[in-house]
Amino acid sequence: MKQTTISSRSVSLPKPVSLQSQGKVQKSKPYLSFIYSKAKAMKTILTLILALFIQVTVFSQVSSFTGMQNNNRVELKFATSSEKNISHFIIEKSTDGKNYSQAGIVFAFGNTSETMNYPFIDKNINASKAGVIYYRLSSVTNDGQIEFSQVMTINIGKKNEKQ
């Protein structure tokens, strides 16, 4: 999470100085000027709101998502570092990176702060045709809310890479 630093600029406080003016002693008044623009204030507020929103809505922390082609199938592995009210994961795949379809479902542990490892094998690939398969995970909560993972690509006949 990006941290925002609030910066301020102040003017030094002058020391009171005695002035002689028409027989009267006057003292200068100390002052402090705090400069903080409205734009910076709004940026800080929006950053804090976004940070709160992200912390509230994250139901699972997918810590790794890897895959490897093995003959006519793709072996996927993913791990979560924590889960909160997760019902299941939907493994989705795409050949264009835009339109995804369900490749399978893996039931989740549900609630844990421990690392959980999950395997999935996609047997529905055409290894004779060169191309790219895009995979992503959908974490589905008990009340139906969905979060998506990062997209992972498998180059048929080549080494996989994260996008």
PyMOL CGO cylinders between C-alpha atoms (Angstrom):
from pymol import cmd
from pymol.cgo import CYLINDER

trace = [
    CYLINDER, 0.00, 0.00, 0.00, 1.35, 3.41, -0.94, 0.3, 1, 1, 1, 1, 1, 1,
    CYLINDER, 1.35, 3.41, -0.94, 1.93, 5.72, 1.99, 0.3, 1, 1, 1, 1, 1, 1,
    CYLINDER, 1.93, 5.72, 1.99, 1.15, 9.38, 1.66, 0.3, 1, 1, 1, 1, 1, 1,
    CYLINDER, 1.15, 9.38, 1.66, 3.21, 11.81, 3.68, 0.3, 1, 1, 1, 1, 1, 1,
    CYLINDER, 3.21, 11.81, 3.68, 1.55, 14.99, 4.79, 0.3, 1, 1, 1, 1, 1, 1,
    CYLINDER, 1.55, 14.99, 4.79, 3.97, 17.80, 4.33, 0.3, 1, 1, 1, 1, 1, 1,
    CYLINDER, 3.97, 17.80, 4.33, 3.68, 21.23, 5.81, 0.3, 1, 1, 1, 1, 1, 1,
    CYLINDER, 3.68, 21.23, 5.81, 5.68, 24.35, 5.60, 0.3, 1, 1, 1, 1, 1, 1,
    CYLINDER, 5.68, 24.35, 5.60, 5.90, 26.78, 8.45, 0.3, 1, 1, 1, 1, 1, 1,
    CYLINDER, 5.90, 26.78, 8.45, 7.38, 30.19, 8.82, 0.3, 1, 1, 1, 1, 1, 1,
    CYLINDER, 7.38, 30.19, 8.82, 9.87, 30.68, 11.65, 0.3, 1, 1, 1, 1, 1, 1,
    CYLINDER, 9.87, 30.68, 11.65, 8.61, 32.44, 14.69, 0.3, 1, 1, 1, 1, 1, 1,
    CYLINDER, 8.61, 32.44, 14.69, 10.39, 35.73, 15.15, 0.3, 1, 1, 1, 1, 1, 1,
    CYLINDER, 10.39, 35.73, 15.15, 11.65, 36.61, 18.58, 0.3, 1, 1, 1, 1, 1, 1,
    CYLINDER, 11.65, 36.61, 18.58, 9.75, 39.46, 20.20, 0.3, 1, 1, 1, 1, 1, 1,
    CYLINDER, 9.75, 39.46, 20.20, 11.58, 42.66, 19.54, 0.3, 1, 1, 1, 1, 1, 1,
    CYLINDER, 11.58, 42.66, 19.54, 11.20, 45.86, 21.49, 0.3, 1, 1, 1, 1, 1, 1,
    CYLINDER, 11.20, 45.86, 21.49, 10.49, 48.89, 19.41, 0.3, 1, 1, 1, 1, 1, 1,
    CYLINDER, 10.49, 48.89, 19.41, 10.55, 52.47, 20.51, 0.3, 1, 1, 1, 1, 1, 1,
    CYLINDER, 10.55, 52.47, 20.51, 7.82, 54.42, 18.80, 0.3, 1, 1, 1, 1, 1, 1,
    CYLINDER, 7.82, 54.42, 18.80, 6.69, 57.73, 20.14, 0.3, 1, 1, 1, 1, 1, 1,
    CYLINDER, 6.69, 57.73, 20.14, 7.68, 56.83, 23.64, 0.3, 1, 1, 1, 1, 1, 1,
    CYLINDER, 7.68, 56.83, 23.64, 5.70, 53.56, 23.65, 0.3, 1, 1, 1, 1, 1, 1,
    CYLINDER, 5.70, 53.56, 23.65, 7.21, 50.09, 23.76, 0.3, 1, 1, 1, 1, 1, 1,
    CYLINDER, 7.21, 50.09, 23.76, 5.64, 47.69, 21.23, 0.3, 1, 1, 1, 1, 1, 1,
    CYLINDER, 5.64, 47.69, 21.23, 6.33, 44.00, 20.85, 0.3, 1, 1, 1, 1, 1, 1,
    CYLINDER, 6.33, 44.00, 20.85, 5.92, 42.10, 17.61, 0.3, 1, 1, 1, 1, 1, 1,
    CYLINDER, 5.92, 42.10, 17.61, 3.48, 39.19, 17.73, 0.3, 1, 1, 1, 1, 1, 1,
    CYLINDER, 3.48, 39.19, 17.73, 4.70, 35.65, 17.00, 0.3, 1, 1, 1, 1, 1, 1,
    CYLINDER, 4.70, 35.65, 17.00, 2.88, 33.93, 14.17, 0.3, 1, 1, 1, 1, 1, 1,
    CYLINDER, 2.88, 33.93, 14.17, 2.78, 30.52, 12.57, 0.3, 1, 1, 1, 1, 1, 1,
    CYLINDER, 2.78, 30.52, 12.57, 1.60, 29.86, 9.08, 0.3, 1, 1, 1, 1, 1, 1,
    CYLINDER, 1.60, 29.86, 9.08, 0.46, 26.37, 8.12, 0.3, 1, 1, 1, 1, 1, 1,
    CYLINDER, 0.46, 26.37, 8.12, 0.21, 25.85, 4.39, 0.3, 1, 1, 1, 1, 1, 1,
    CYLINDER, 0.21, 25.85, 4.39, -1.71, 22.82, 3.17, 0.3, 1, 1, 1, 1, 1, 1,
    CYLINDER, -1.71, 22.82, 3.17, -3.48, 22.90, -0.16, 0.3, 1, 1, 1, 1, 1, 1,
    CYLINDER, -3.48, 22.90, -0.16, -6.99, 21.57, -0.69, 0.3, 1, 1, 1, 1, 1, 1,
    CYLINDER, -6.99, 21.57, -0.69, -5.70, 19.25, -3.42, 0.3, 1, 1, 1, 1, 1, 1,
    CYLINDER, -5.70, 19.25, -3.42, -3.21, 17.60, -1.05, 0.3, 1, 1, 1, 1, 1, 1,
    CYLINDER, -3.21, 17.60, -1.05, -5.89, 17.29, 1.61, 0.3, 1, 1, 1, 1, 1, 1,
    CYLINDER, -5.89, 17.29, 1.61, -8.29, 15.59, -0.83, 0.3, 1, 1, 1, 1, 1, 1,
    CYLINDER, -8.29, 15.59, -0.83, -5.55, 13.25, -2.07, 0.3, 1, 1, 1, 1, 1, 1,
    CYLINDER, -5.55, 13.25, -2.07, -4.75, 12.24, 1.50, 0.3, 1, 1, 1, 1, 1, 1,
    CYLINDER, -4.75, 12.24, 1.50, -8.41, 11.67, 2.35, 0.3, 1, 1, 1, 1, 1, 1,
    CYLINDER, -8.41, 11.67, 2.35, -9.00, 9.62, -0.81, 0.3, 1, 1, 1, 1, 1, 1,
    CYLINDER, -9.00, 9.62, -0.81, -5.88, 7.52, -0.13, 0.3, 1, 1, 1, 1, 1, 1,
    CYLINDER, -5.88, 7.52, -0.13, -7.07, 6.76, 3.40, 0.3, 1, 1, 1, 1, 1, 1,
    CYLINDER, -7.07, 6.76, 3.40, -10.58, 5.87, 2.16, 0.3, 1, 1, 1, 1, 1, 1,
    CYLINDER, -10.58, 5.87, 2.16, -9.12, 3.60, -0.53, 0.3, 1, 1, 1, 1, 1, 1,
    CYLINDER, -9.12, 3.60, -0.53, -6.84, 1.89, 2.00, 0.3, 1, 1, 1, 1, 1, 1,
    CYLINDER, -6.84, 1.89, 2.00, -9.81, 1.28, 4.30, 0.3, 1, 1, 1, 1, 1, 1,
    CYLINDER, -9.81, 1.28, 4.30, -11.91, -0.03, 1.38, 0.3, 1, 1, 1, 1, 1, 1,
    CYLINDER, -11.91, -0.03, 1.38, -9.17, -2.45, 0.29, 0.3, 1, 1, 1, 1, 1, 1,
    CYLINDER, -9.17, -2.45, 0.29, -8.67, -3.77, 3.82, 0.3, 1, 1, 1, 1, 1, 1,
    CYLINDER, -8.67, -3.77, 3.82, -12.40, -4.27, 4.30, 0.3, 1, 1, 1, 1, 1, 1,
    CYLINDER, -12.40, -4.27, 4.30, -13.11, -6.03, 1.00, 0.3, 1, 1, 1, 1, 1, 1,
    CYLINDER, -13.11, -6.03, 1.00, -10.15, -8.41, 0.72, 0.3, 1, 1, 1, 1, 1, 1,
    CYLINDER, -10.15, -8.41, 0.72, -11.51, -11.88, 1.47, 0.3, 1, 1, 1, 1, 1, 1,
    CYLINDER, -11.51, -11.88, 1.47, -8.57, -14.01, 0.39, 0.3, 1, 1, 1, 1, 1, 1,
    CYLINDER, -8.57, -14.01, 0.39, -4.91, -13.32, -0.20, 0.3, 1, 1, 1, 1, 1, 1,
    CYLINDER, -4.91, -13.32, -0.20, -3.74, -15.36, -3.20, 0.3, 1, 1, 1, 1, 1, 1,
    CYLINDER, -3.74, -15.36, -3.20, -0.02, -15.56, -2.50, 0.3, 1, 1, 1, 1, 1, 1,
    CYLINDER, -0.02, -15.56, -2.50, 0.95, -17.63, -5.53, 0.3, 1, 1, 1, 1, 1, 1,
    CYLINDER, 0.95, -17.63, -5.53, -0.63, -18.78, -8.78, 0.3, 1, 1, 1, 1, 1, 1,
    CYLINDER, -0.63, -18.78, -8.78, 1.42, -20.95, -11.13, 0.3, 1, 1, 1, 1, 1, 1,
    CYLINDER, 1.42, -20.95, -11.13, 0.82, -23.33, -13.98, 0.3, 1, 1, 1, 1, 1, 1,
    CYLINDER, 0.82, -23.33, -13.98, 2.62, -25.70, -16.29, 0.3, 1, 1, 1, 1, 1, 1,
    CYLINDER, 2.62, -25.70, -16.29, 1.65, -27.52, -19.45, 0.3, 1, 1, 1, 1, 1, 1,
    CYLINDER, 1.65, -27.52, -19.45, 2.12, -31.27, -19.20, 0.3, 1, 1, 1, 1, 1, 1,
    CYLINDER, 2.12, -31.27, -19.20, 1.16, -33.07, -22.44, 0.3, 1, 1, 1, 1, 1, 1,
    CYLINDER, 1.16, -33.07, -22.44, -2.54, -32.38, -23.10, 0.3, 1, 1, 1, 1, 1, 1,
    CYLINDER, -2.54, -32.38, -23.10, -3.31, -30.70, -19.81, 0.3, 1, 1, 1, 1, 1, 1,
    CYLINDER, -3.31, -30.70, -19.81, -2.34, -27.71, -17.70, 0.3, 1, 1, 1, 1, 1, 1,
    CYLINDER, -2.34, -27.71, -17.70, -1.48, -28.27, -14.04, 0.3, 1, 1, 1, 1, 1, 1,
    CYLINDER, -1.48, -28.27, -14.04, -2.34, -25.22, -11.96, 0.3, 1, 1, 1, 1, 1, 1,
    CYLINDER, -2.34, -25.22, -11.96, -1.35, -24.58, -8.35, 0.3, 1, 1, 1, 1, 1, 1,
    CYLINDER, -1.35, -24.58, -8.35, -2.35, -21.68, -6.16, 0.3, 1, 1, 1, 1, 1, 1,
    CYLINDER, -2.35, -21.68, -6.16, -1.93, -20.79, -2.51, 0.3, 1, 1, 1, 1, 1, 1,
    CYLINDER, -1.93, -20.79, -2.51, -3.66, -18.38, -0.17, 0.3, 1, 1, 1, 1, 1, 1,
    CYLINDER, -3.66, -18.38, -0.17, -2.00, -16.77, 2.83, 0.3, 1, 1, 1, 1, 1, 1,
    CYLINDER, -2.00, -16.77, 2.83, -5.39, -16.06, 4.46, 0.3, 1, 1, 1, 1, 1, 1,
    CYLINDER, -5.39, -16.06, 4.46, -9.09, -16.63, 3.80, 0.3, 1, 1, 1, 1, 1, 1,
    CYLINDER, -9.09, -16.63, 3.80, -12.18, -15.02, 5.29, 0.3, 1, 1, 1, 1, 1, 1,
    CYLINDER, -12.18, -15.02, 5.29, -15.57, -16.63, 4.64, 0.3, 1, 1, 1, 1, 1, 1,
    CYLINDER, -15.57, -16.63, 4.64, -14.47, -18.08, 1.30, 0.3, 1, 1, 1, 1, 1, 1,
    CYLINDER, -14.47, -18.08, 1.30, -16.81, -20.71, -0.15, 0.3, 1, 1, 1, 1, 1, 1,
    CYLINDER, -16.81, -20.71, -0.15, -14.89, -21.71, -3.27, 0.3, 1, 1, 1, 1, 1, 1,
    CYLINDER, -14.89, -21.71, -3.27, -12.59, -20.64, -6.08, 0.3, 1, 1, 1, 1, 1, 1,
    CYLINDER, -12.59, -20.64, -6.08, -13.63, -20.62, -9.71, 0.3, 1, 1, 1, 1, 1, 1,
    CYLINDER, -13.63, -20.62, -9.71, -10.80, -21.22, -12.15, 0.3, 1, 1, 1, 1, 1, 1,
    CYLINDER, -10.80, -21.22, -12.15, -11.48, -19.25, -15.32, 0.3, 1, 1, 1, 1, 1, 1,
    CYLINDER, -11.48, -19.25, -15.32, -9.65, -19.42, -18.63, 0.3, 1, 1, 1, 1, 1, 1,
    CYLINDER, -9.65, -19.42, -18.63, -9.55, -17.44, -21.83, 0.3, 1, 1, 1, 1, 1, 1,
    CYLINDER, -9.55, -17.44, -21.83, -7.82, -17.58, -25.20, 0.3, 1, 1, 1, 1, 1, 1,
    CYLINDER, -7.82, -17.58, -25.20, -7.99, -13.82, -25.78, 0.3, 1, 1, 1, 1, 1, 1,
    CYLINDER, -7.99, -13.82, -25.78, -7.47, -12.44, -22.24, 0.3, 1, 1, 1, 1, 1, 1,
    CYLINDER, -7.47, -12.44, -22.24, -10.88, -10.72, -22.31, 0.3, 1, 1, 1, 1, 1, 1,
    CYLINDER, -10.88, -10.72, -22.31, -13.64, -13.33, -22.48, 0.3, 1, 1, 1, 1, 1, 1,
    CYLINDER, -13.64, -13.33, -22.48, -13.34, -15.90, -19.70, 0.3, 1, 1, 1, 1, 1, 1,
    CYLINDER, -13.34, -15.90, -19.70, -15.20, -19.15, -19.16, 0.3, 1, 1, 1, 1, 1, 1,
    CYLINDER, -15.20, -19.15, -19.16, -15.28, -21.48, -16.17, 0.3, 1, 1, 1, 1, 1, 1,
    CYLINDER, -15.28, -21.48, -16.17, -12.65, -24.23, -16.29, 0.3, 1, 1, 1, 1, 1, 1,
    CYLINDER, -12.65, -24.23, -16.29, -13.48, -25.66, -12.86, 0.3, 1, 1, 1, 1, 1, 1,
    CYLINDER, -13.48, -25.66, -12.86, -14.25, -25.15, -9.17, 0.3, 1, 1, 1, 1, 1, 1,
    CYLINDER, -14.25, -25.15, -9.17, -12.09, -25.80, -6.12, 0.3, 1, 1, 1, 1, 1, 1,
    CYLINDER, -12.09, -25.80, -6.12, -13.72, -25.68, -2.68, 0.3, 1, 1, 1, 1, 1, 1,
    CYLINDER, -13.72, -25.68, -2.68, -11.95, -23.47, -0.17, 0.3, 1, 1, 1, 1, 1, 1,
    CYLINDER, -11.95, -23.47, -0.17, -10.92, -24.09, 3.42, 0.3, 1, 1, 1, 1, 1, 1,
    CYLINDER, -10.92, -24.09, 3.42, -13.09, -21.09, 4.36, 0.3, 1, 1, 1, 1, 1, 1,
    CYLINDER, -13.09, -21.09, 4.36, -11.56, -19.21, 7.29, 0.3, 1, 1, 1, 1, 1, 1,
    CYLINDER, -11.56, -19.21, 7.29, -7.87, -19.36, 8.06, 0.3, 1, 1, 1, 1, 1, 1,
    CYLINDER, -7.87, -19.36, 8.06, -4.81, -17.21, 8.54, 0.3, 1, 1, 1, 1, 1, 1,
    CYLINDER, -4.81, -17.21, 8.54, -2.56, -20.13, 7.54, 0.3, 1, 1, 1, 1, 1, 1,
    CYLINDER, -2.56, -20.13, 7.54, -1.19, -20.80, 4.06, 0.3, 1, 1, 1, 1, 1, 1,
    CYLINDER, -1.19, -20.80, 4.06, -3.45, -23.15, 2.09, 0.3, 1, 1, 1, 1, 1, 1,
    CYLINDER, -3.45, -23.15, 2.09, -2.31, -24.88, -1.13, 0.3, 1, 1, 1, 1, 1, 1,
    CYLINDER, -2.31, -24.88, -1.13, -4.74, -25.89, -3.88, 0.3, 1, 1, 1, 1, 1, 1,
    CYLINDER, -4.74, -25.89, -3.88, -4.16, -27.91, -7.07, 0.3, 1, 1, 1, 1, 1, 1,
    CYLINDER, -4.16, -27.91, -7.07, -6.27, -27.93, -10.25, 0.3, 1, 1, 1, 1, 1, 1,
    CYLINDER, -6.27, -27.93, -10.25, -5.78, -29.77, -13.56, 0.3, 1, 1, 1, 1, 1, 1,
    CYLINDER, -5.78, -29.77, -13.56, -7.28, -28.38, -16.76, 0.3, 1, 1, 1, 1, 1, 1,
    CYLINDER, -7.28, -28.38, -16.76, -7.66, -31.37, -19.08, 0.3, 1, 1, 1, 1, 1, 1,
    CYLINDER, -7.66, -31.37, -19.08, -9.55, -29.39, -21.70, 0.3, 1, 1, 1, 1, 1, 1,
    CYLINDER, -9.55, -29.39, -21.70, -6.74, -27.90, -23.82, 0.3, 1, 1, 1, 1, 1, 1,
    CYLINDER, -6.74, -27.90, -23.82, -5.61, -28.43, -27.36, 0.3, 1, 1, 1, 1, 1, 1,
    CYLINDER, -5.61, -28.43, -27.36, -1.84, -28.89, -27.05, 0.3, 1, 1, 1, 1, 1, 1,
    CYLINDER, -1.84, -28.89, -27.05, -1.47, -29.48, -30.80, 0.3, 1, 1, 1, 1, 1, 1,
    CYLINDER, -1.47, -29.48, -30.80, -2.45, -25.85, -31.47, 0.3, 1, 1, 1, 1, 1, 1,
    CYLINDER, -2.45, -25.85, -31.47, 0.15, -23.23, -30.46, 0.3, 1, 1, 1, 1, 1, 1,
    CYLINDER, 0.15, -23.23, -30.46, -1.19, -20.27, -28.50, 0.3, 1, 1, 1, 1, 1, 1,
    CYLINDER, -1.19, -20.27, -28.50, -1.72, -18.65, -25.13, 0.3, 1, 1, 1, 1, 1, 1,
    CYLINDER, -1.72, -18.65, -25.13, -4.20, -19.60, -22.42, 0.3, 1, 1, 1, 1, 1, 1,
    CYLINDER, -4.20, -19.60, -22.42, -5.03, -16.97, -19.79, 0.3, 1, 1, 1, 1, 1, 1,
    CYLINDER, -5.03, -16.97, -19.79, -6.09, -18.14, -16.32, 0.3, 1, 1, 1, 1, 1, 1,
    CYLINDER, -6.09, -18.14, -16.32, -7.48, -16.23, -13.36, 0.3, 1, 1, 1, 1, 1, 1,
    CYLINDER, -7.48, -16.23, -13.36, -9.07, -17.17, -10.04, 0.3, 1, 1, 1, 1, 1, 1,
    CYLINDER, -9.07, -17.17, -10.04, -12.36, -15.90, -8.69, 0.3, 1, 1, 1, 1, 1, 1,
    CYLINDER, -12.36, -15.90, -8.69, -12.60, -16.10, -4.90, 0.3, 1, 1, 1, 1, 1, 1,
    CYLINDER, -12.60, -16.10, -4.90, -16.28, -16.46, -4.00, 0.3, 1, 1, 1, 1, 1, 1,
    CYLINDER, -16.28, -16.46, -4.00, -17.47, -15.68, -0.46, 0.3, 1, 1, 1, 1, 1, 1,
    CYLINDER, -17.47, -15.68, -0.46, -20.27, -17.44, 1.41, 0.3, 1, 1, 1, 1, 1, 1,
    CYLINDER, -20.27, -17.44, 1.41, -22.57, -14.51, 0.58, 0.3, 1, 1, 1, 1, 1, 1,
    CYLINDER, -22.57, -14.51, 0.58, -21.70, -14.48, -3.14, 0.3, 1, 1, 1, 1, 1, 1,
    CYLINDER, -21.70, -14.48, -3.14, -19.15, -11.65, -3.36, 0.3, 1, 1, 1, 1, 1, 1,
    CYLINDER, -19.15, -11.65, -3.36, -16.36, -12.21, -5.89, 0.3, 1, 1, 1, 1, 1, 1,
    CYLINDER, -16.36, -12.21, -5.89, -12.70, -11.13, -6.09, 0.3, 1, 1, 1, 1, 1, 1,
    CYLINDER, -12.70, -11.13, -6.09, -10.41, -11.78, -9.04, 0.3, 1, 1, 1, 1, 1, 1,
    CYLINDER, -10.41, -11.78, -9.04, -6.74, -12.72, -8.89, 0.3, 1, 1, 1, 1, 1, 1,
    CYLINDER, -6.74, -12.72, -8.89, -4.02, -11.56, -11.22, 0.3, 1, 1, 1, 1, 1, 1,
    CYLINDER, -4.02, -11.56, -11.22, -4.04, -13.14, -14.66, 0.3, 1, 1, 1, 1, 1, 1,
    CYLINDER, -4.04, -13.14, -14.66, -1.53, -15.91, -15.33, 0.3, 1, 1, 1, 1, 1, 1,
    CYLINDER, -1.53, -15.91, -15.33, -0.63, -17.03, -18.85, 0.3, 1, 1, 1, 1, 1, 1,
    CYLINDER, -0.63, -17.03, -18.85, 0.43, -20.39, -20.22, 0.3, 1, 1, 1, 1, 1, 1,
    CYLINDER, 0.43, -20.39, -20.22, 2.15, -20.45, -23.59, 0.3, 1, 1, 1, 1, 1, 1,
    CYLINDER, 2.15, -20.45, -23.59, 1.38, -23.80, -25.12, 0.3, 1, 1, 1, 1, 1, 1,
    CYLINDER, 1.38, -23.80, -25.12, 4.75, -25.48, -25.66, 0.3, 1, 1, 1, 1, 1, 1,
    CYLINDER, 4.75, -25.48, -25.66, 6.61, -22.69, -23.79, 0.3, 1, 1, 1, 1, 1, 1,
    CYLINDER, 6.61, -22.69, -23.79, 7.39, -21.73, -20.20, 0.3, 1, 1, 1, 1, 1, 1,
    CYLINDER, 7.39, -21.73, -20.20, 4.62, -19.92, -18.26, 0.3, 1, 1, 1, 1, 1, 1,
    CYLINDER, 4.62, -19.92, -18.26, 4.83, -16.33, -17.08, 0.3, 1, 1, 1, 1, 1, 1,
    CYLINDER, 4.83, -16.33, -17.08, 2.85, -13.97, -14.87, 0.3, 1, 1, 1, 1, 1, 1,
    CYLINDER, 2.85, -13.97, -14.87, 1.19, -10.97, -16.40, 0.3, 1, 1, 1, 1, 1, 1,
]
cmd.load_cgo(trace, "trace")
